[in-house]
C-alpha cells in the first residue's frame, strides 16, 4: 500500500510539471538541495557538540582508592571528655 510504482511516479512528475512549469522545476530542486544541505550541516554540528561534551565528561574520573601498601592519611582525634551529665543527675538525687 505504501510503495510507489513507476506509473505513480510518472503521474506525480507530470502533475508537478503541469503545476509549476518546466522553468520552475530546476529552481525548486535547487532550493530543496540547499535545504537538505543546511539540515545535514545542522545535524552534524549538533552531533559534534554532543560528542565533545561526552568526551569531556569521560575525562573526569573519580579519585582512586589508596593502594593496599600505602596507609591512608589520618586526622587527629580529640581526647574523650568526661561526661558532666551523670554528675548533674547524681547531685539532684542526693539529699
C-alpha positions as a Python dict, from the first residue, in 0.01 Angstrom:
ca = {
    (1, 'X'): (0, 0, 0),
    (2, 'X'): (283, 243, 79),
    (3, 'X'): (505, 156, -222),
    (4, 'X'): (507, 381, -526),
    (5, 'X'): (540, 208, -858),
    (6, 'X'): (683, 355, -1177),
    (7, 'X'): (338, 453, -1306),
    (8, 'X'): (260, 651, -990),
    (9, 'X'): (597, 828, -1004),
    (10, 'X'): (539, 929, -1366),
    (11, 'X'): (192, 1065, -1282),
    (12, 'X'): (334, 1267, -990),
    (13, 'X'): (611, 1407, -1212),
    (14, 'X'): (362, 1507, -1480),
    (15, 'X'): (137, 1678, -1224),
    (16, 'X'): (434, 1875, -1088),
    (17, 'X'): (536, 1966, -1442),
    (18, 'X'): (187, 2094, -1522),
    (19, 'X'): (157, 2290, -1196),
    (20, 'X'): (498, 2457, -1184),
    (21, 'X'): (617, 2453, -1544),
    (22, 'X'): (948, 2339, -1692),
    (23, 'X'): (1137, 2657, -1593),
    (24, 'X'): (1049, 2645, -1222),
    (25, 'X'): (1135, 2278, -1156),
    (26, 'X'): (1518, 2333, -1154),
    (27, 'X'): (1474, 2628, -916),
    (28, 'X'): (1260, 2418, -683),
    (29, 'X'): (1515, 2134, -696),
    (30, 'X'): (1799, 2378, -612),
    (31, 'X'): (1604, 2514, -318),
    (32, 'X'): (1533, 2167, -188),
    (33, 'X'): (1901, 2075, -227),
    (34, 'X'): (2008, 2381, -26),
    (35, 'X'): (1756, 2298, 244),
    (36, 'X'): (1879, 1941, 270),
    (37, 'X'): (2244, 2058, 289),
    (38, 'X'): (2161, 2306, 566),
    (39, 'X'): (1971, 2039, 758),
    (40, 'X'): (2262, 1794, 732),
    (41, 'X'): (2509, 2062, 843),
    (42, 'X'): (2294, 2148, 1145),
    (43, 'X'): (2257, 1784, 1250),
    (44, 'X'): (2632, 1728, 1205),
    (45, 'X'): (2706, 2035, 1420),
    (46, 'X'): (2475, 1915, 1697),
    (47, 'X'): (2622, 1564, 1693),
    (48, 'X'): (2976, 1712, 1709),
    (49, 'X'): (2879, 1921, 2013),
    (50, 'X'): (2734, 1615, 2184),
    (51, 'X'): (3046, 1407, 2121),
    (52, 'X'): (3266, 1688, 2256),
    (53, 'X'): (3056, 1707, 2574),
    (54, 'X'): (3068, 1329, 2613),
    (55, 'X'): (3445, 1326, 2579),
    (56, 'X'): (3476, 1598, 2844),
    (57, 'X'): (3265, 1402, 3092),
    (58, 'X'): (3461, 1085, 3023),
    (59, 'X'): (3790, 1260, 3106),
    (60, 'X'): (3679, 1349, 3456),
    (61, 'X'): (3736, 1041, 3668),
    (62, 'X'): (3665, 992, 4037),
    (63, 'X'): (3967, 968, 4267),
    (64, 'X'): (4114, 623, 4301),
    (65, 'X'): (4121, 447, 4638),
    (66, 'X'): (4465, 425, 4804),
    (67, 'X'): (4684, 128, 4723),
    (68, 'X'): (4691, -153, 4985),
    (69, 'X'): (5053, -85, 5090),
    (70, 'X'): (5002, 290, 5140),
    (71, 'X'): (4828, 391, 5462),
    (72, 'X'): (4552, 648, 5430),
    (73, 'X'): (4620, 987, 5595),
    (74, 'X'): (4468, 1015, 5941),
    (75, 'X'): (4309, 1314, 6104),
    (76, 'X'): (4399, 1393, 6466),
    (77, 'X'): (4136, 1268, 6708),
    (78, 'X'): (4016, 1472, 7006),
    (79, 'X'): (4056, 1313, 7351),
    (80, 'X'): (3735, 1189, 7510),
    (81, 'X'): (3590, 1436, 7761),
    (82, 'X'): (3430, 1315, 8081),
    (83, 'X'): (3055, 1348, 8080),
    (84, 'X'): (2914, 1609, 8320),
    (85, 'X'): (2555, 1499, 8273),
    (86, 'X'): (2595, 1198, 8501),
    (87, 'X'): (2733, 1423, 8779),
    (88, 'X'): (2438, 1659, 8750),
    (89, 'X'): (2191, 1369, 8784),
    (90, 'X'): (2366, 1240, 9094),
    (91, 'X'): (2361, 1577, 9265),
    (92, 'X'): (1986, 1605, 9217),
    (93, 'X'): (1911, 1261, 9358),
    (94, 'X'): (2131, 1309, 9667),
    (95, 'X'): (1950, 1455, 9974),
}
